[in-house]
Amino acid sequence: MTGRRQQQSGGSDMPRPGANRGDTQTSAGRASDVVVSSRVRLARNLAGFRFPNRAPASERTAVVVRLKPVVLGARLSPQMEWVDLTSTTAMHRHALVEERLISRQHAMGKAGEPMHGRAVAIGLHERRLSIMINEEDHLRLQVIRRGFDLAGAFEEIDAADDALEQKADYAFSPRFGYLTACPTNVGTGARLSVMLHLPALKITRELEKVKRAADDLGLTVRGSYGEGSDATGDFYQISNQTTIGKSEAVLLREMESEIIPSVIAYERTARERLLKGGRRGMEDQAWRAVGVLLHARLLSTEEATKLLSRIRFGIALGLIPGLKLHLIHQLLVAAQPAHIQMAIGQELTQEQRREARAALLRAKLGEAFAHERPASRLIRPGSPEAAPEPPVGPSNRPPTVDPGDQGPGNANDR
Amino acid sequence: MTSGHYGSALGVGMVKCDLCDAEATVHETQIVNGQVMVRRLCERHAAENGLTGVAATHVSSPSATVVLSMNKPGSALRCETCGLSYAAFRQHGLLGCPSCYETFEDKLSPLIERAHQGGTHHIGKTPRRMLAAAQDGDVQAIERVLGGARERAERFALLRKQLEEALASEQYERAAVLRDELRRFDAQGQGPTTGPAQDDPPLDEPR
């Protein structure tokens, strides 16, 4: 790892408002069969400074000097890491993008290098809090929680916002609220997003309905890495567009209690229908993906993402006992180009990355199966042995969706 | 880039449209075989001639060069704090500093309203320390955080309207959130008067 970084202790364990009580290291959170993660971000600016796009380097630096002690001193997380993006390698910045801790825009300014005075502070507890300095606004605070937990994420970010405001004068107007560089964020400055895995709605071609309904409600549906990104692996982000004229509480309620639950229910219904129509076929699809990942020697990011998505689908349907959703979420990030290179510790060509990616996924997935079923004679990562047989007997994990017809039935070949 | 909204108050040096009495906002210069032809059109006529949506275009062919330049009234408006012109904002979509919101308020309001499903006023969180400090201070300090009496009344009315709509459409949970919001406004002295609580619409929640 390169770049200037500092760690600062923020005292003892912080209370975690709204934390999922059953949260363990490997839990994927509430409604995780459909929801990957929930994110809330707030845009804030300091009074008396020009917005980053208009500020010369000296003023952006002054903002960093002003904010760094505020951010690190606010005890937002037991430990905070400060990364000065101007002095990091491109690889490190890309890895932060892949982790969703910074935006692509923040990683790459003009000419591929970030503008002077860009930084990010990361809360090391689950690496779920991040505060970007001098992105489009002086401050972009975000919290990402596993599974469906917008309320928890909101509570956490709201507290962080209050803590920072104790020491920072925000640019605020009674009429327009929190003032932001782009008027599309003005008002609450709050963007609530939920990352959903919607493979069934994709198969049943009902995604367009979701998109239209979301649009009518002032929400937007985008690919997994936000604006302009595609939806490889059927991961979609739904977030609000309206930030003024509606309070945070109303927005939160709309998304947390109405809109997102209906999308989740819609996806689950589609899954049940698919299972009833051809359980064997779906099982086959999921296990084939496992087979490829356990034995492939070259993998592109796209292929890896698609295969992991299929495995994720299989786990959510209760078709792959022994694997955890959280592992798949970790692998989805670990398979990204910068993460592969960080793991190897050097820059790699595309071909080398594909090889390293295949090796990493073979090892990790093999490890997971070996760990889950120690009696198994199979799965040596990287070994040329045959693919594992589907496990026999009841699963330790209850299926998230009622599998419906239990018999093998006459599955539709697909 | 859309054509946007333009204030009529800024009529200094106004040029009339070639086809009507409205202000010309698009100036088209055509150079054909060395001959210069200039057309000045208002927004409507420019649109009819397919000339909107372009800030400046050069089309060159061996025989003709077309130069389009849009001279929008109000484009010269400039923020005194950061020096950003309204024209530059329209080009990049980003404001330069917090003061830009005041400087360009008249122009930004309709843009914001369109981008936010009709949202015109901030309803929601107020910086907590700022608010606490203001409530210990003078009237001016409070107005800097909560706005003047008129603004507070407008915001309060908006919230009341949202609450009534929620009740009318039987969205009781939403109504409950809005009612809490109104109460919070009162507690903060954000309401139009000191005691608007008695005006709260009745909320019979079938739980």
Interface residues (C-beta under 8 A of the other chain):
Chain A: N45 A47 F49 R50 F51 N53 R54 E136 D158 D161 D162 E165 Q166 D169 Y170 A171 F172 S173 P174 R175 F176 G177 Y178 L179 A181 C182 P183 T184 V186 G187 T188 A190 G218 Q241 T242 T243 I244 G245 K246 S247 E248 A249 V250 R253 E254 S257
Chain B: T81 C82 L84 H92 G93 L94 L95 G96 C97 P98 Y101 E102 E105 L108 L111 I112 A115 H116 Q117 G118 G119 T120 H121 H122 I123 G124 K125 T126 P127 R128 R129 M130 E143 R144 V145 L146 G147 G148 E151 R152 R155 L158 Q162 E173 R174 V177 L178 D180 E181
